[in-house]
Amino acid sequence: MTLNFSAKITIDAKEKTKAIFDSVNTDNDFYPENPVKTKIHFTDKIVISVESEHLPHLRANLNSTLRLIQASYNSIESVKI
């Protein structure tokens, strides 16, 4: 029997949301061999859906994605005029 683990996170960074999505989604596109199914969608918010057969893999992938989002947000904030 195989268990699947999943998580869904929604992020709203107001006017910075689209720029953050563009930077994070680019990273996701370059790693299609990732064992964790990761989907990032943008409407007016960023929606991250992850699924894996292994909980540690899911957790690691989600932590990395959230760190990238935080880094993107911090970068945008640091150049505020």
LOBAKE-579982 format. One record per residue: chain; residue number from 1; x, y, z of N, C-alpha, C in turn; residue in one letter. Coordinates in nm, 4 decimals, decimal comma. Layout:
N
<pt kette="A" nr="NUM" n_x="X" n_y="Y" n_z="Z" ca_x="X" ca_y="Y" ca_z="Z" c_x="X" c_y="Y" c_z="Z" rest="a"/>
...
END
This chain:
81
<pt kette="A" nr="1" n_x="0,0836" n_y="-0,1177" n_z="0,0000" ca_x="0,0000" ca_y="0,0000" ca_z="0,0000" c_x="0,0892" c_y="0,1255" c_z="0,0000" rest="m"/>
<pt kette="A" nr="2" n_x="0,0574" n_y="0,2189" n_z="-0,0876" ca_x="0,1326" ca_y="0,3422" ca_z="-0,0975" c_x="0,0458" c_y="0,4588" c_z="-0,0515" rest="t"/>
<pt kette="A" nr="3" n_x="0,0999" n_y="0,5362" n_z="0,0404" ca_x="0,0297" ca_y="0,6554" ca_z="0,0862" c_x="0,0758" c_y="0,7754" c_z="0,0058" rest="l"/>
<pt kette="A" nr="4" n_x="-0,0157" n_y="0,8619" n_z="-0,0259" ca_x="0,0201" ca_y="0,9878" ca_z="-0,0904" c_x="-0,0039" c_y="1,1008" c_z="0,0077" rest="n"/>
<pt kette="A" nr="5" n_x="0,0912" n_y="1,1896" n_z="0,0147" ca_x="0,0799" ca_y="1,3072" ca_z="0,1001" c_x="0,0655" c_y="1,4284" c_z="0,0096" rest="f"/>
<pt kette="A" nr="6" n_x="-0,0128" n_y="1,5246" n_z="0,0534" ca_x="-0,0297" ca_y="1,6449" ca_z="-0,0283" c_x="-0,0476" c_y="1,7674" c_z="0,0597" rest="s"/>
<pt kette="A" nr="7" n_x="-0,0199" n_y="1,8816" n_z="0,0003" ca_x="-0,0378" ca_y="2,0103" ca_z="0,0687" c_x="-0,0741" c_y="2,1142" c_z="-0,0356" rest="a"/>
<pt kette="A" nr="8" n_x="-0,1517" n_y="2,2120" n_z="0,0072" ca_x="-0,1898" ca_y="2,3222" ca_z="-0,0808" c_x="-0,1756" c_y="2,4516" c_z="-0,0008" rest="k"/>
<pt kette="A" nr="9" n_x="-0,1007" n_y="2,5463" n_z="-0,0574" ca_x="-0,0758" ca_y="2,6734" ca_z="0,0109" c_x="-0,1122" c_y="2,7868" c_z="-0,0844" rest="i"/>
<pt kette="A" nr="10" n_x="-0,1797" n_y="2,8864" n_z="-0,0320" ca_x="-0,2159" ca_y="3,0054" ca_z="-0,1086" c_x="-0,1411" c_y="3,1255" c_z="-0,0517" rest="t"/>
<pt kette="A" nr="11" n_x="-0,0820" n_y="3,2037" n_z="-0,1419" ca_x="-0,0022" ca_y="3,3186" ca_z="-0,1003" c_x="-0,0542" c_y="3,4439" c_z="-0,1708" rest="i"/>
<pt kette="A" nr="12" n_x="-0,0740" n_y="3,5480" n_z="-0,0926" ca_x="-0,1165" ca_y="3,6766" ca_z="-0,1470" c_x="-0,0174" c_y="3,7829" c_z="-0,1004" rest="d"/>
<pt kette="A" nr="13" n_x="0,0611" n_y="3,8330" n_z="-0,1937" ca_x="0,1597" ca_y="3,9367" ca_z="-0,1621" c_x="0,1193" c_y="4,0698" c_z="-0,2238" rest="a"/>
<pt kette="A" nr="14" n_x="-0,0105" n_y="4,0883" n_z="-0,2403" ca_x="-0,0672" ca_y="4,2120" ca_z="-0,2971" c_x="-0,0072" c_y="4,2403" c_z="-0,4349" rest="k"/>
<pt kette="A" nr="15" n_x="0,0463" n_y="4,3594" n_z="-0,4574" ca_x="0,0952" ca_y="4,3969" ca_z="-0,5898" c_x="0,2244" c_y="4,3239" c_z="-0,6292" rest="e"/>
<pt kette="A" nr="16" n_x="0,2866" n_y="4,2561" n_z="-0,5367" ca_x="0,4121" ca_y="4,1838" ca_z="-0,5660" c_x="0,3879" c_y="4,0384" c_z="-0,6080" rest="k"/>
<pt kette="A" nr="17" n_x="0,2650" n_y="3,9927" n_z="-0,5997" ca_x="0,2335" ca_y="3,8511" ca_z="-0,6211" c_x="0,2766" c_y="3,8017" c_z="-0,7589" rest="t"/>
<pt kette="A" nr="18" n_x="0,2474" n_y="3,8746" n_z="-0,8646" ca_x="0,2809" ca_y="3,8300" ca_z="-1,0007" c_x="0,4319" c_y="3,8207" c_z="-1,0204" rest="k"/>
<pt kette="A" nr="19" n_x="0,5069" n_y="3,9187" n_z="-0,9713" ca_x="0,6535" ca_y="3,9154" ca_z="-0,9849" c_x="0,7119" c_y="3,7968" c_z="-0,9090" rest="a"/>
<pt kette="A" nr="20" n_x="0,6597" n_y="3,7693" n_z="-0,7922" ca_x="0,7067" ca_y="3,6548" ca_z="-0,7136" c_x="0,6745" c_y="3,5254" c_z="-0,7864" rest="i"/>
<pt kette="A" nr="21" n_x="0,5539" n_y="3,5149" n_z="-0,8381" ca_x="0,5146" ca_y="3,3951" ca_z="-0,9133" c_x="0,6090" c_y="3,3711" c_z="-1,0304" rest="f"/>
<pt kette="A" nr="22" n_x="0,6382" n_y="3,4749" n_z="-1,1069" ca_x="0,7262" ca_y="3,4605" ca_z="-1,2232" c_x="0,8643" c_y="3,4083" c_z="-1,1841" rest="d"/>
<pt kette="A" nr="23" n_x="0,9186" n_y="3,4575" n_z="-1,0753" ca_x="1,0524" ca_y="3,4129" ca_z="-1,0354" c_x="1,0514" c_y="3,2703" c_z="-0,9807" rest="s"/>
<pt kette="A" nr="24" n_x="0,9515" n_y="3,2340" n_z="-0,9042" ca_x="0,9460" ca_y="3,0999" ca_z="-0,8441" c_x="0,9053" c_y="2,9952" c_z="-0,9469" rest="v"/>
<pt kette="A" nr="25" n_x="0,8139" n_y="3,0269" n_z="-1,0337" ca_x="0,7674" ca_y="2,9301" ca_z="-1,1331" c_x="0,8773" c_y="2,8955" c_z="-1,2321" rest="n"/>
<pt kette="A" nr="26" n_x="0,9649" n_y="2,9893" n_z="-1,2621" ca_x="1,0781" ca_y="2,9615" ca_z="-1,3505" c_x="1,1646" c_y="2,8509" c_z="-1,2926" rest="t"/>
<pt kette="A" nr="27" n_x="1,1918" n_y="2,8566" n_z="-1,1626" ca_x="1,2717" ca_y="2,7530" ca_z="-1,0967" c_x="1,2023" c_y="2,6177" c_z="-1,1057" rest="d"/>
<pt kette="A" nr="28" n_x="1,0729" n_y="2,6146" n_z="-1,0881" ca_x="0,9971" ca_y="2,4896" ca_z="-1,0941" c_x="1,0020" c_y="2,4290" c_z="-1,2339" rest="n"/>
<pt kette="A" nr="29" n_x="1,0014" n_y="2,5119" n_z="-1,3380" ca_x="1,0055" ca_y="2,4625" ca_z="-1,4754" c_x="1,1371" c_y="2,3925" c_z="-1,5091" rest="d"/>
<pt kette="A" nr="30" n_x="1,2456" n_y="2,4302" n_z="-1,4415" ca_x="1,3752" ca_y="2,3712" ca_z="-1,4732" c_x="1,4018" c_y="2,2376" c_z="-1,4059" rest="f"/>
<pt kette="A" nr="31" n_x="1,3118" n_y="2,1892" n_z="-1,3209" ca_x="1,3328" ca_y="2,0630" ca_z="-1,2516" c_x="1,2143" c_y="1,9686" c_z="-1,2697" rest="y"/>
<pt kette="A" nr="32" n_x="1,1860" n_y="1,9273" n_z="-1,3946" ca_x="1,0713" ca_y="1,8387" ca_z="-1,4175" c_x="1,0919" c_y="1,6982" c_z="-1,3598" rest="p"/>
<pt kette="A" nr="33" n_x="1,2163" n_y="1,6595" n_z="-1,3313" ca_x="1,2440" ca_y="1,5262" ca_z="-1,2772" c_x="1,2234" c_y="1,5185" c_z="-1,1259" rest="e"/>
<pt kette="A" nr="34" n_x="1,1804" n_y="1,6258" n_z="-1,0657" ca_x="1,1557" ca_y="1,6317" ca_z="-0,9215" c_x="1,0583" c_y="1,5199" c_z="-0,8808" rest="n"/>
<pt kette="A" nr="35" n_x="1,0914" n_y="1,4377" n_z="-0,7791" ca_x="1,0027" ca_y="1,3295" ca_z="-0,7379" c_x="0,8742" c_y="1,3776" c_z="-0,6701" rest="p"/>
<pt kette="A" nr="36" n_x="0,8695" n_y="1,5048" n_z="-0,6355" ca_x="0,7500" ca_y="1,5632" ca_z="-0,5753" c_x="0,6739" c_y="1,6367" c_z="-0,6854" rest="v"/>
<pt kette="A" nr="37" n_x="0,5478" n_y="1,6001" n_z="-0,7027" ca_x="0,4656" ca_y="1,6698" ca_z="-0,8022" c_x="0,4336" c_y="1,8079" c_z="-0,7474" rest="k"/>
<pt kette="A" nr="38" n_x="0,4873" n_y="1,9088" n_z="-0,8123" ca_x="0,4684" ca_y="2,0460" ca_z="-0,7674" c_x="0,4020" c_y="2,1264" c_z="-0,8777" rest="t"/>
<pt kette="A" nr="39" n_x="0,2902" n_y="2,1871" n_z="-0,8441" ca_x="0,2200" ca_y="2,2726" ca_z="-0,9400" c_x="0,2034" c_y="2,4095" c_z="-0,8764" rest="k"/>
<pt kette="A" nr="40" n_x="0,2410" n_y="2,5114" n_z="-0,9524" ca_x="0,2269" ca_y="2,6488" ca_z="-0,9053" c_x="0,1399" c_y="2,7226" c_z="-1,0050" rest="i"/>
<pt kette="A" nr="41" n_x="0,0293" n_y="2,7758" n_z="-0,9556" ca_x="-0,0661" ca_y="2,8474" ca_z="-1,0413" c_x="-0,0792" c_y="2,9915" c_z="-0,9923" rest="h"/>
<pt kette="A" nr="42" n_x="-0,1161" n_y="3,0774" n_z="-1,0852" ca_x="-0,1394" ca_y="3,2171" ca_z="-1,0505" c_x="-0,2747" c_y="3,2606" c_z="-1,1041" rest="f"/>
<pt kette="A" nr="43" n_x="-0,3568" n_y="3,3127" n_z="-1,0165" ca_x="-0,4784" ca_y="3,3828" ca_z="-1,0577" c_x="-0,4585" c_y="3,5245" c_z="-1,0066" rest="t"/>
<pt kette="A" nr="44" n_x="-0,5137" n_y="3,5572" n_z="-0,8936" ca_x="-0,4787" ca_y="3,6826" ca_z="-0,8277" c_x="-0,3926" c_y="3,6538" c_z="-0,7055" rest="d"/>
<pt kette="A" nr="45" n_x="-0,3722" n_y="3,5249" n_z="-0,6792" ca_x="-0,2857" ca_y="3,4769" ca_z="-0,5712" c_x="-0,2007" c_y="3,3623" c_z="-0,6248" rest="k"/>
<pt kette="A" nr="46" n_x="-0,0957" n_y="3,3289" n_z="-0,5540" ca_x="-0,0136" ca_y="3,2130" ca_z="-0,5889" c_x="-0,0711" c_y="3,0933" c_z="-0,5159" rest="i"/>
<pt kette="A" nr="47" n_x="-0,0949" n_y="2,9853" n_z="-0,5895" ca_x="-0,1435" ca_y="2,8618" ca_z="-0,5289" c_x="-0,0403" c_y="2,7530" c_z="-0,5574" rest="v"/>
<pt kette="A" nr="48" n_x="0,0138" n_y="2,6966" n_z="-0,4511" ca_x="0,1138" ca_y="2,5903" ca_z="-0,4626" c_x="0,0494" c_y="2,4602" c_z="-0,4176" rest="i"/>
<pt kette="A" nr="49" n_x="0,0536" n_y="2,3598" n_z="-0,5039" ca_x="0,0026" ca_y="2,2266" ca_z="-0,4701" c_x="0,1175" c_y="2,1281" c_z="-0,4839" rest="s"/>
<pt kette="A" nr="50" n_x="0,1407" n_y="2,0510" n_z="-0,3801" ca_x="0,2478" ca_y="1,9507" ca_z="-0,3841" c_x="0,1925" c_y="1,8158" c_z="-0,3426" rest="v"/>
<pt kette="A" nr="51" n_x="0,2480" n_y="1,7107" n_z="-0,4040" ca_x="0,2059" ca_y="1,5747" ca_z="-0,3731" c_x="0,3257" c_y="1,4820" c_z="-0,3843" rest="e"/>
<pt kette="A" nr="52" n_x="0,3364" n_y="1,3886" n_z="-0,2913" ca_x="0,4483" ca_y="1,2948" ca_z="-0,2921" c_x="0,4099" c_y="1,1682" c_z="-0,2178" rest="s"/>
<pt kette="A" nr="53" n_x="0,4802" n_y="1,0619" n_z="-0,2494" ca_x="0,4621" ca_y="0,9365" ca_z="-0,1763" c_x="0,5440" c_y="0,9366" c_z="-0,0474" rest="e"/>
<pt kette="A" nr="54" n_x="0,6348" n_y="1,0308" n_z="-0,0342" ca_x="0,7235" ca_y="1,0363" ca_z="0,0818" c_x="0,7095" c_y="1,1704" c_z="0,1520" rest="h"/>
<pt kette="A" nr="55" n_x="0,6695" n_y="1,1672" n_z="0,2765" ca_x="0,6478" ca_y="1,2901" ca_z="0,3523" c_x="0,7742" c_y="1,3764" c_z="0,3648" rest="l"/>
<pt kette="A" nr="56" n_x="0,8925" n_y="1,3188" n_z="0,3908" ca_x="1,0129" ca_y="1,4036" ca_z="0,3985" c_x="1,0423" c_y="1,4775" c_z="0,2671" rest="p"/>
<pt kette="A" nr="57" n_x="1,0166" n_y="1,4132" n_z="0,1529" ca_x="1,0372" ca_y="1,4788" ca_z="0,0237" c_x="0,9397" c_y="1,5951" c_z="0,0064" rest="h"/>
<pt kette="A" nr="58" n_x="0,8154" n_y="1,5737" n_z="0,0446" ca_x="0,7149" ca_y="1,6785" ca_z="0,0355" c_x="0,7547" c_y="1,7977" c_z="0,1219" rest="l"/>
<pt kette="A" nr="59" n_x="0,7939" n_y="1,7698" n_z="0,2440" ca_x="0,8335" ca_y="1,8757" ca_z="0,3367" c_x="0,9532" c_y="1,9541" c_z="0,2839" rest="r"/>
<pt kette="A" nr="60" n_x="1,0536" n_y="1,8845" n_z="0,2335" ca_x="1,1734" ca_y="1,9511" ca_z="0,1817" c_x="1,1400" c_y="2,0378" c_z="0,0606" rest="a"/>
<pt kette="A" nr="61" n_x="1,0578" n_y="1,9862" n_z="-0,0286" ca_x="1,0190" ca_y="2,0618" ca_z="-0,1471" c_x="0,9397" c_y="2,1859" c_z="-0,1096" rest="n"/>
<pt kette="A" nr="62" n_x="0,8479" n_y="2,1703" n_z="-0,0177" ca_x="0,7656" ca_y="2,2832" ca_z="0,0260" c_x="0,8501" c_y="2,3885" c_z="0,0968" rest="l"/>
<pt kette="A" nr="63" n_x="0,9417" n_y="2,3455" n_z="0,1813" ca_x="1,0317" ca_y="2,4403" ca_z="0,2489" c_x="1,1153" c_y="2,5186" c_z="0,1474" rest="n"/>
<pt kette="A" nr="64" n_x="1,1678" n_y="2,4503" n_z="0,0474" ca_x="1,2491" ca_y="2,5176" ca_z="-0,0547" c_x="1,1662" c_y="2,6189" c_z="-0,1321" rest="s"/>
<pt kette="A" nr="65" n_x="1,0458" n_y="2,5800" n_z="-0,1695" ca_x="0,9586" ca_y="2,6698" ca_z="-0,2446" c_x="0,9226" c_y="2,7925" c_z="-0,1624" rest="t"/>
<pt kette="A" nr="66" n_x="0,8903" n_y="2,7724" n_z="-0,0354" ca_x="0,8546" ca_y="2,8851" ca_z="0,0505" c_x="0,9739" c_y="2,9769" c_z="0,0751" rest="l"/>
<pt kette="A" nr="67" n_x="1,0936" n_y="2,9201" n_z="0,0844" ca_x="1,2136" ca_y="3,0035" ca_z="0,0993" c_x="1,2388" c_y="3,0872" c_z="-0,0253" rest="r"/>
<pt kette="A" nr="68" n_x="1,2154" n_y="3,0282" n_z="-0,1428" ca_x="1,2303" ca_y="3,1036" ca_z="-0,2672" c_x="1,1308" c_y="3,2191" c_z="-0,2736" rest="l"/>
<pt kette="A" nr="69" n_x="1,0097" n_y="3,1929" n_z="-0,2305" ca_x="0,9079" ca_y="3,2983" ca_z="-0,2283" c_x="0,9489" c_y="3,4091" c_z="-0,1324" rest="i"/>
<pt kette="A" nr="70" n_x="0,9977" n_y="3,3725" n_z="-0,0161" ca_x="1,0414" ca_y="3,4727" ca_z="0,0809" c_x="1,1588" c_y="3,5536" c_z="0,0266" rest="q"/>
<pt kette="A" nr="71" n_x="1,2527" n_y="3,4866" n_z="-0,0392" ca_x="1,3679" ca_y="3,5564" ca_z="-0,0971" c_x="1,3235" c_y="3,6522" c_z="-0,2077" rest="a"/>
<pt kette="A" nr="72" n_x="1,2291" n_y="3,6105" n_z="-0,2892" ca_x="1,1769" ca_y="3,6975" ca_z="-0,3946" c_x="1,1101" c_y="3,8203" c_z="-0,3353" rest="s"/>
<pt kette="A" nr="73" n_x="1,0278" n_y="3,7987" n_z="-0,2351" ca_x="0,9594" ca_y="3,9092" ca_z="-0,1688" c_x="1,0599" c_y="4,0070" c_z="-0,1075" rest="y"/>
<pt kette="A" nr="74" n_x="1,1586" n_y="3,9527" n_z="-0,0369" ca_x="1,2610" ca_y="4,0368" ca_z="0,0265" c_x="1,3408" c_y="4,1171" c_z="-0,0776" rest="n"/>
<pt kette="A" nr="75" n_x="1,3702" n_y="4,0553" n_z="-0,1917" ca_x="1,4428" ca_y="4,1251" ca_z="-0,2978" c_x="1,3626" c_y="4,2421" c_z="-0,3517" rest="s"/>
<pt kette="A" nr="76" n_x="1,2355" n_y="4,2190" n_z="-0,3746" ca_x="1,1481" ca_y="4,3259" ca_z="-0,4241" c_x="1,1396" c_y="4,4386" c_z="-0,3207" rest="i"/>
<pt kette="A" nr="77" n_x="1,1260" n_y="4,4030" n_z="-0,1952" ca_x="1,1176" ca_y="4,5037" ca_z="-0,0900" c_x="1,2464" c_y="4,5842" c_z="-0,0756" rest="e"/>
<pt kette="A" nr="78" n_x="1,3596" n_y="4,5218" n_z="-0,1022" ca_x="1,4879" ca_y="4,5900" ca_z="-0,0809" c_x="1,5151" c_y="4,6993" c_z="-0,1835" rest="s"/>
<pt kette="A" nr="79" n_x="1,4472" n_y="4,6968" n_z="-0,2969" ca_x="1,4686" ca_y="4,7982" ca_z="-0,3996" c_x="1,3551" c_y="4,9003" c_z="-0,4047" rest="v"/>
<pt kette="A" nr="80" n_x="1,2754" n_y="4,9014" n_z="-0,3025" ca_x="1,1648" ca_y="4,9983" ca_z="-0,2956" c_x="1,2191" c_y="5,1399" c_z="-0,2947" rest="k"/>
<pt kette="A" nr="81" n_x="1,1563" n_y="5,2253" n_z="-0,3734" ca_x="1,1997" ca_y="5,3657" ca_z="-0,3795" c_x="1,1005" c_y="5,4509" c_z="-0,3044" rest="i"/>
END
